[in-house]
Amino acid sequence: MKKIIFLICVISFFWACQQDEINSSPDFKLEFSNDTIKFDTVFTQLGSVTKILKVYNRDKEAVVISKIYLGADTKNYRLNISGMPANAKENLKIEGKDSLYIFVEVTLDPNNQSNPLLIQDSIVFETNGNKQDVDVLAYGQDVHILKNGYLSINKITADKPWLCIDTIKVAKDQTLTIEAGAVLHFYRSSLLKVEGSLICNGTKEKPIILTGSRLEKMYDDVPGQWYGIWLVSESKAHKLEYTFVKNANVGIQCDLPDENNNDWMLQLINCKFEHHALTGMSSTGSKILAINSIFADCGFASVYISYGGFYEFYHCTIANFWNCGACQPRTTPGLILSNYIMDAEENVYPNNLQKASFSNCIIYGNQTEGEIGISGVEGTDLNFYFDNCLMKIDRKYDYSNPTNFNNNVVNPDEFTFKSDTAYNYELDTLSIAKDRGKPEIIQLYPPYLKYDLNAYDRSIDGFPDLGAYERKD
């Protein structure tokens, strides 16, 4: 028995000695999961996402890192080393074949510049008398910040981006003008609520962009990052040109206009509404004109019209190939028309759909049953008309009825955009939508309809193509 105990003690002693062996070779090198930690553009005054650096000891023996620290005298970066918030740490041991984590964050100060400013640093490791480092890079973008409440300004300029936090309101009788090239980022759960008027003067060369506040490329097409634009009933005379709205819950919600307002509640000229969790454009009994605009990639419907109203769509592309990975699959059509609303108790409130016309448009997507859904209450007007459109529609609808349908391309066997997976809704080379438009349409609302979303002349070859883009061979 004593021999057994002695043998166990000896084994334990040698095992402990082996565990305590430290690699002190000056040739030893740590290995890293990345040689550079890169942050996409970060707004000044706001913190970044957290990046992770993993540090490996590939040797069988333990090693002691004499010191880990930031190489520059900077207050911008913050480290968490092996679970401890600190920008420097000494005598940190890594067992053989083991690793440790370093978490990196950055906050940048305002620089009063319109262009991004590069902030560089490095994480330095001193081990066995040698130094290694991992570069850390971040671009800081200075911004104007708008916080919760009514705006005290009437113009959004394009000198540098704007960051909107919480609910930003445009007061009644106030007109907010957004100039060409302006970029507005909306922090999570933020909203642009308009009680007055919204005028967006974008151009092809300098479009206006309204999007979320996450600047990493991986968030380019992620929906639901902010609430969207809400045009309330008492508001009026909104006009958006070359305005691209993306990554919200609802791109733009337009309510029932004041009964004394006979003008267009909303005009959309050369606009895009893409990557929204619910709808690109939602209307409750409103009055809307849409020209050369795209409504696409939405979790519910790209265009949702309820409680009737008055609408004209010319050369618009309503597309929905919703594929949001972890999101719920879409079960609804890309375009929904109805002349009623229903409350939580399923009470139905009807209102006349005076007009919903779609001319030289494309309504298409990946729903097998079709991309148009129409429902109405009897005794209430349900006036809709599809004229020279390409459409994917359920066969339960009588699309031979001339009251509602005229000269459309219905459920084509083959039809492709350039790349719906890359959200490019220009026409493919041999698209059957080419030259299928009615020429008389492009004479309406000059000069907008003569030119497509790319400012290409539709009249050059005599017959316009369907949708927002003219095919340029």
N, C-alpha and C positions, 0 to 999 in steps of 0.2 A: 504494500500500500504506500509506504514512504517513497519507494522508487517511482511509483506512478505520479505521486504529488510532485516529486523533484523534477520528473520529466515534463510535466505540465508547466511548472515554473520556468524551466529552461526555454521551452518553446515560446511561452508568453514573453519572456525577456527578449529573445531574438526577434520575435514578431514586432514588439514595441520598438526595438532599436531600428528595425527595418522601416517602420512607419515614420520614425523621426529623422530619417536620412533626408537631407536637404541638398538639392542640386545647386552648387555654387559655381558652376562653370561659367566663365565669361563668354563662352560661345552659345549659351542657352538663349533661345528666342521664344517669346510668347507668340501665339497665333490669335487672329481676330476674325470675327464673323464678317467684318467689312473693313476696308482700308480707309474709307471716308464715310462719315455720317452726313447726309445731305437733307436739308429741310427745303421743301418747296417754299415759295414766297410766303412770308409771315407778316401779318399786319402789325405795325408798331402799336405798342400799348397793350396788345393781347398776347397771351402765351401761345405756344405752339402745341402740336401733338407731341407725344413722348416717343422718342426713338430708342432702340435697344442695341447695345453693343455687347457681344459675348466674347469673353477673353478665355482662351484655352491654354492649359498646360498639357502638352502632348507627351511629356516625359513620364516615366513610371515613378520617379521620385518627386517629392513635394518641392515647391519653389516659393521663395519669399520675394514679393514685389516690394522693393524698398520704399517706393513712393509712386503714387498716382496723382496727377494734378493737371489743371488746365494750363496750357503753355503761355497764353497771353494774359495780360492784366485786364481782364474783361469782366464786366458785371452782367453780360448778356446771357451767358450759358449757365445752366445749373445741372449738377450731376447727383445721381444717387448711386453710390458704390456699394454693391453687395448688401442692399437693404438699408443703407444709412445715407441720409441726405448730407452731402458734403462735396465740396469742389476739390478736396485733396484728402488723401488717406495714406498712411505710412504702415510699413511692415505687415502687408496683407499676404497671408499664406494661402496658396492653392495646392491642394493635395495632388498627388500623381494621377494623371488621366482624368483630371477634374476641370471645372471651369467656374467663372463667376460672371455676374451680369452687371452692366453699368447702364443706367437709364439717363437719357440726355433730353433736356428741354431748353427752349430759348425764348426770351422776351426782348424785344428791340425797342429802343427809344425813338421818338419822332425825329426825323432828320430834315423836315421842311423841303423835301425834294419830291418831284413827281415820279422820277425813275427809281426802281428798286436799288437798294444799297447792299453790297456784299459785306457780310460780317464773317470773318474767318477766325478760327482758333484751332487748337489741337489738344487732344488728351495725351499726356506724356506718361510713359511707363519706364521707371528705372529699376532694372533687375540685374543683379550680379555685375554691377558696374557699367552696364550698357543701357542706352536709351532707345526706346521705340515710341512712335507716336501714330495716332489716328487723327486725320484731319476732320474738322467739323465746319460745315459751310451752311450759311443761311442767307437768304435775300430778304431784306426788310422793306416793306412797302408802306410808305406814309399814306394816311387816309384822313379824310374828313369824317368825323363821327357824328351821327344823328341818333339821339336817344329818345326814349318814350315821350310822346306828347305831340302837340300841334307844332308844325314847322313855323319858324320865324322868318324863313327865307322863301322867295318865290322862284328861285332858279337853282338848278343843280348843274354845276359846271363840269368840264372835262379835264381840269388841270391835274387832278389826281383822283383815285377812287374814293367812293363813299361807303362807309360801313354803317348799316342801319341796325339798331338794337331795339328790341321790343316793338311796340306799335307806333308807327310814324303816321301822323294824321295831316291831311290837307283840309283846312277849314272851309266851311261853306262861304261862298263868294270869293274864295282865294283860288287863283290859278297857279299850279306848279308847272313850270316849264323845265324840261330836261334837254340840255343841248347835245348836239351830235358828239359821239365819242365818249359820252359819260358812262361810267361803270359803277353800278350799285351792288354791293354785297349785303346780304341780309343774314344776320345772326339767327341761330336756331329759334324757331317759334316766333320770329318777327313777321310783321305785316305792314303793308302800305295801304292805309285806309283813306279813301278820297271822298270827302264831302263836298268839295268844290269841283274843279276841273283839272284834268291831267293832259298836258301836251308834251309829246315826245318827238323831237325834231331830228331823229337819226337820219343818216344817209347811207348809201351803199358803202362808201369808203370809210365812214365813221358811224357804225351802228351803235345804238344804245344797248347795253347789256344789264339785265337784272338777274342775279343768281345768288346762290348760297355763299357762305363765308369760308367754306373749306376750299383751300386753293390747291391741294394736292391733286395731281392728274387723275388719280383713281376715283375722285369725286365728280368728275366732269359730267357724268350721266346718271348720278345717283339722285332719285326723287326724294321729296319730303324733307328737304333741308330747311325750308321756311314756309310760312303760310301762303304767301302770294299777294296779289293786288285785289282789293275789294272796292268796287265803285258802288256806293250806296245810293238809295233811291233819290235823295235830294240833290245828288251830284248831276252834272250835265256836260255836254259838249266835249267829250274826251276824244282825242285824236292821237294815235300812235303810228309813227312811220319808222321803218327800219329799226324796230325794237324787238330784241330777242329776250324772252323770258323763259327761264328754265329752273329745274330742280326744286320746285315748290310742291305744296299739296294741290293747290288750284292755281294755275297760271294767272288767270284773271276771272273774277266773278263780277258780273254786271247785273244789278238788281232792277226791279220794275221802275221805270222812269216816272217822274212826276207827271200827273195827268195833264198839266198845262204845257208840257214840253213836247213839241211836235217834231223837233229836229232829231238827227241821229244821236242816240245816247253815247254810242261808241263807234269810231271809225278805226279800222285796222288796215294799214297799207304797208305791204312788204314786211310783215312781222313773222316771228317764229315763236311758238309755244311748245316746248319739248321737255320730256323727262319729268312729268309731274305724277305724284302719287295717286291723284284722283282724276282731275280733268285739266285739259289745256285751257279751254274757255268754257265757262259755265254761265248760263243766262237764265234769269227768272223773269219772263215776260218783258224783255227789254227790246230795244230797237238798235240793230247793229248792222253795219256795212263792213264786209271783209273782202279785201282785194290782194291777190298775189301773196297769200299768207299760208303758213304751214302750221298744222296742229297735229302733234305726233307723240307717240311713245308715252301713253298714260295708263294708269292702273285701272281706271273705270271707263271713261270715254274721252276721246280727244276733243270732241265738241258735245256739250250736253245742254240742250234747250228744253226748258220746262215752263209751264204756265203760259204757253202761247207767246205772243209778241210779233215782231216784224223784223225780217232778216233777209239780206241779200249777200250771197257769196259768189264771187267771180274769180275764176282761175286760182282756186285754193286747193291745197293738197291736205286731205284729212287721212292720215295714215296711222295705223296702230299695229306694231309688231312687238308689243309689250313682252319683255323677257328680263325681269329684274332679279334673277337669281333667287335670293332668299325671300323675295316678295311673293304675295299671293298671286296665283295665276289670274288672268283677266277672263271674265265670263260674259262681259257685256259688249255690245257693238261699239265701234269707234265713233259713230254719230248717232245720237239719240234725240228724237223730236217728240214732244208731247204738248197737249193743250190743258194741262192740269198740274197741280201739286198735291201731295198727300202729307198729312201731318203724322205725328207719332202714333195717334190713335186710328190711323188709316181713314180719316175723314178726307174726302176728295173735294178740291176747290178748282173749278174750271175757269179758263180764260181763253178767249179766241186766239188761235194761231192765225193771224191775219195773212201772213205771208212768210214762207221759208223757201226761197229759191236758190238753186245751186246751178250755176252755168259754167261750162268748160272746166269743171272740177274733177278731181280724183278722190274717191272714197274707197280705201282699200286697206287690207290688213291680213292677219293670220287666223281670224276666227272662221271656222268651217261653216257656221250657220250664216255668215254674212256680217257686214260692218255697218248696216243701217237698221235702226230700231225705231218704229213709229207706233205710237199709241195715243188714243184719244177718247174723250168722253162724248157720247152722243148728244146732239143738240148744241154743240159748241164747235165753232169753225176749226177745221184742221186742214189748212191750205198749204200744201207743199208742192214743189215742182222741181224736177231734175231734168235739165236741158243740156244735151250734148256732154254728158259726164261719163267717166269710166267708173263703174261701181261694182262692189261685191255685195250682193243682197240676197236674203233668204227667198227661196222660190215661193213662199207663202204669199208674198206681195204680188199684186197684179201689175207688173211693170210694163205691160202692154197698154195700160189705160192712159190715153193721151191727156187726160185731165191732170195727171201727176207726173207723167214721164214722156220724154220726147227724144228720140234719136240718140239713145245712150248705148255705150258698150257695157253689156251686163255679164258678169261672171266669166270673164275671159279665161280660157284654159291656161294661157301663159301670159303673165305680165310681171315685169320686174322693174324696180328702180335700180339705179346704179349700185346701191348697196344699202338695203334696209337695216342690216346688222350694224353698219357703220353710220346709220342715220343720214345717209346721202339720198335725198329724194328727187334728185335729177333723174331724167329718163334714161333708160338703157338704150344702147345703139339701135336695136330693132324694135323698140317699144311700139305697141299698137296704139298708144296714146298720141303718137306723133301725127300732126296735121289733122286731128279729128275735131278740133274746136270750131265753133261757129264764128266766122269772121266778123259778123256784126257786133259781137260782144265787145271786141277790143276798141270799138268806137265810143263805148260808154265811158263815163267818168274820165275824160282826158285830164292829164296825160298818163294816168296811172296804168290803165290796162294795156296800152300799146307796148309797154316794156315789162319784162318778167322780173322775178326777184333778183336776178343777176344784172338787171338793167339792159338786157338784150332785147332788141327790137323784134316783136312777134310778127310784124307785118312783112318781114323780108321775103319769106317764101310763099306768101299768099294765104296760108292757112295756119292759124295758131295751134300749138300743141296744148294738150290738156294739162291742168295742174298749174302750180306756181312757177315752173321752170319751162322755158323754151329750149328744146334740144338744139345745141350748137355743134354741128358736125365738123 
